[in-house]
């Protein structure tokens, strides 16, 4: 019964449908071809099991698109994911053909894309490292999934010795005019040695991968030294309310497959043999500093409740309900008008009610509030 109740109430503004074309131009030739691939089933959309716990049947459905994509919370581990999605071969094509860049990034020009990631992504990463008390001067840093190397350039300018790998040749070729230490290769190529690196950066990568758990397992096997740190940036479901003031659904698109909480990302990392040193929430994103654990960590924590609450809060907060609360506040004030601390008490109640009103319709809750303050 409990799951049914949550399923009915999870999106209180009832906007269940995701527009996967909300960030792109429908007239773009690449988008036209992409739509044709979906229409002719050249791109197949298939239900996948959860990569963390293997669940393939216990889902709390959150959203869908007309094209057949679905987003759901795994009830076994609590990871929000795009569970009805591309096959791995189709996902690889989606990124390599530039479809992702046009569909989810608004076809941002290469120069603007590089500038954005250099000025914003790079500074954000540097600030996180500062908060972690991690001095990168003269440190050897490897960036996996570096794109055009914009973030890596910020680290290099801050005094680090850098190297980056990415499988997107177009992005690598563009970035080489700014930074030479990037290369179009799979970082997990057996000939690439991770030993000797002080820090490995996984910035905006995990959310795009076909199987993030498999990626972390491979990463763990490549890292030998316990002194090597890893910093990871992923979308933060707990702060998804900060992504948009319109709806939680703006947080979802088919380029991001996984939406972690601090609980679910820790479970993934622990399963791969990593221990978390620190987490910094940064709006709808979070930075995680971790390292190889000397002993195995058994983690079966379930992030289900946290994921549900995060989605509900985002939708409640952004409901934009117009409230006329003056009369009720005056009524509360009159009730405590003889109290010596009336002003302090009044302001405290007013602030609490402001939060309450922002998330709930006063017309539905007025009698409940009155009964509460009268008791």
SVG drawing of the C-alpha trace seen along z (x, -y; Angstrom):
<svg xmlns="http://www.w3.org/2000/svg" viewBox="-11 -42 66 51">
<polyline fill="none" stroke="black" stroke-width="0.4" points="0.0,0.0 2.8,-2.4 4.4,-2.2 1.0,-2.7 0.5,-5.9 3.9,-7.3 3.4,-6.4 0.1,-8.4 1.6,-11.4 5.2,-11.5 4.7,-14.3 2.2,-16.5 2.0,-18.9 1.2,-15.9 3.7,-16.7 4.8,-13.2 5.9,-13.6 9.5,-14.6 10.0,-16.5 13.3,-15.1 13.6,-17.9 13.2,-20.7 16.9,-21.9 17.3,-21.5 16.2,-22.9 13.7,-20.5 14.9,-21.7 18.5,-20.6 19.4,-17.9 21.0,-15.7 17.8,-15.9 15.7,-15.1 17.9,-12.0 17.7,-11.1 13.9,-11.1 13.9,-8.9 16.2,-6.4 13.6,-6.2 10.7,-6.0 12.2,-3.1 13.6,-1.3 17.2,-1.7 17.6,-2.9 15.9,-0.4 14.6,-1.4 14.8,1.6 14.1,2.0 17.3,2.6 18.0,4.0 19.5,1.8 23.4,1.9 23.8,1.6 21.6,4.3 20.3,6.2 16.6,5.4 14.6,5.8 11.0,5.6 10.5,3.4 10.3,-0.1 8.6,-3.3 7.9,-5.0 8.6,-8.8 8.4,-10.0 8.2,-9.0 8.5,-10.4 6.3,-9.8 9.2,-8.1 9.2,-5.3 12.0,-6.4 11.1,-5.9 12.6,-7.1 12.1,-5.1 13.5,-4.7 14.8,-1.2 13.0,-0.1 15.8,2.3 18.6,-0.3 17.0,-3.7 18.9,-4.7 16.9,-6.9 17.7,-5.9 16.5,-6.1 15.6,-2.4 13.9,-2.1 16.7,-3.3 19.1,-2.6 21.1,0.5 24.9,0.0 25.7,-0.1 23.0,-2.7 24.2,-4.8 27.7,-4.8 26.3,-6.0 24.2,-8.6 27.4,-10.2 29.7,-9.8 27.3,-11.2 26.9,-14.5 23.3,-13.7 23.8,-14.1 25.5,-17.5 22.6,-18.8 19.8,-17.2 20.9,-17.8 23.4,-20.7 21.4,-22.9 24.2,-22.5 26.4,-24.9 29.2,-26.0 32.6,-24.5 34.2,-27.7 31.3,-28.5 31.3,-25.0 35.0,-25.1 34.7,-28.6 31.9,-27.4 33.7,-24.3 36.9,-26.2 35.5,-29.1 32.7,-27.3 33.6,-23.6 37.3,-24.2 36.8,-26.8 34.2,-24.6 36.6,-21.7 39.4,-23.9 37.1,-25.2 36.1,-21.7 39.7,-20.6 40.4,-23.7 37.5,-22.7 39.0,-19.2 42.3,-20.8 43.9,-19.2 46.9,-21.1 47.3,-20.2 50.6,-22.1 53.0,-19.7 50.5,-16.8 50.1,-14.3 46.4,-14.4 44.6,-12.1 41.2,-13.2 39.1,-10.3 36.4,-11.5 38.2,-14.9 36.2,-16.1 38.1,-19.0 40.3,-19.4 38.7,-22.6 38.6,-21.5 42.1,-19.9 43.4,-23.3 42.3,-25.0 44.1,-22.3 47.3,-22.8 47.2,-26.5 46.9,-26.0 50.2,-24.1 49.3,-20.5 51.0,-18.0 48.0,-16.7 46.9,-14.1 43.5,-13.4 41.7,-10.7 38.4,-10.8 36.8,-8.6 35.2,-11.6 37.7,-12.4 35.9,-15.6 36.2,-17.1 39.8,-16.0 40.8,-17.6 39.1,-20.8 40.7,-21.0 44.3,-20.4 44.5,-24.0 44.3,-24.9 46.0,-22.0 48.3,-19.3 48.1,-16.8 44.8,-15.2 44.4,-12.1 41.6,-10.2 41.8,-6.8 39.9,-4.5 41.5,-5.2 41.0,-1.5 43.3,-0.4 45.6,2.2 48.7,0.2 47.7,-2.8 49.2,-2.8 47.4,-4.5 50.3,-4.2 52.1,-7.4 49.0,-9.6 48.2,-11.4 44.6,-12.3 42.1,-10.9 39.3,-13.1 35.9,-11.7 34.1,-14.9 30.5,-14.6 31.1,-11.0 29.3,-8.5 25.9,-9.8 26.4,-9.1 27.8,-5.6 25.9,-2.4 27.0,-0.7 28.6,-3.0 29.2,-0.1 31.3,1.7 33.2,-1.5 34.1,-1.9 35.1,1.7 37.5,1.3 38.8,-1.9 39.5,-0.2 41.4,2.6 43.6,0.1 44.5,-1.8 47.1,-0.1 48.2,-2.7 46.0,-3.6 47.5,-7.1 45.8,-7.8 42.7,-10.0 39.7,-10.1 37.4,-13.0 34.0,-12.4 31.3,-14.9 27.8,-13.7 24.2,-15.2 22.9,-15.4 19.3,-14.2 19.1,-15.6 19.5,-19.1 17.5,-18.6 15.2,-21.4 18.0,-23.9 18.2,-22.9 15.0,-24.6 12.3,-26.7 9.7,-25.2 9.6,-21.4 11.7,-18.5 11.2,-17.1 13.6,-19.7 16.3,-17.8 15.8,-14.7 17.1,-14.1 18.2,-11.0 21.9,-12.0 21.9,-11.5 21.0,-7.9 21.8,-7.9 20.7,-10.3 22.7,-9.7 22.1,-10.6 25.0,-10.6 23.7,-7.2 23.6,-5.6 26.9,-6.9 28.6,-5.7 27.1,-2.3 28.5,-2.2 31.9,-3.3 32.0,-0.9 31.1,2.0 34.0,1.2 36.4,1.0 36.5,-2.7 36.0,-4.6 34.6,-8.2 36.8,-10.8 34.4,-13.8 31.4,-15.0 30.6,-18.6 27.1,-19.4 27.2,-22.0 23.7,-23.0 22.3,-20.2 25.7,-18.6 28.1,-17.0 31.8,-16.4 33.1,-13.2 36.6,-12.7 37.5,-9.0 40.4,-6.5 41.0,-2.8 39.8,-1.1 42.3,1.1 39.5,3.6 36.3,4.5 33.2,2.4 29.8,4.1 27.2,1.5 23.5,2.4 22.0,-1.0 18.8,-1.8 18.4,-5.4 14.8,-4.9 13.2,-7.2 15.8,-9.9 15.2,-9.8 11.4,-9.9 11.7,-12.9 14.1,-14.8 11.6,-14.5 8.6,-15.4 10.4,-18.5 11.5,-19.7 7.9,-19.6 6.4,-21.1 8.9,-23.9 8.3,-24.8 4.5,-24.5 4.2,-28.3 1.0,-28.2 -0.4,-31.7 -1.2,-31.9 -3.2,-34.6 -2.0,-34.0 -2.5,-37.4 -5.9,-36.6 -4.6,-33.3 -1.4,-35.0 -3.5,-37.7 -5.6,-35.0 -2.4,-33.4 -1.1,-36.7 -4.4,-37.4 -4.2,-34.0 -0.8,-34.9 -1.4,-38.6 -1.0,-38.6 2.4,-36.8 5.4,-38.8 7.4,-37.2 4.6,-37.6 6.7,-39.3 9.4,-36.7 6.8,-33.9 4.8,-35.5 7.8,-35.8 8.9,-32.3 5.4,-31.0 5.3,-33.3 8.6,-31.9 7.5,-28.3 4.2,-29.0 6.0,-30.6 7.8,-27.4 4.6,-25.4 2.6,-27.6 5.3,-27.4 4.8,-23.7 1.1,-23.2 -2.2,-24.7 -3.6,-26.8 -7.1,-26.1 -6.5,-22.4 -4.7,-22.8 -6.3,-25.9 -8.6,-23.9 -5.7,-21.6 -3.5,-24.6 -6.3,-26.2 -7.0,-23.0 -3.3,-22.6 -2.8,-26.1 -6.0,-25.9 -4.9,-22.7"/>
</svg>
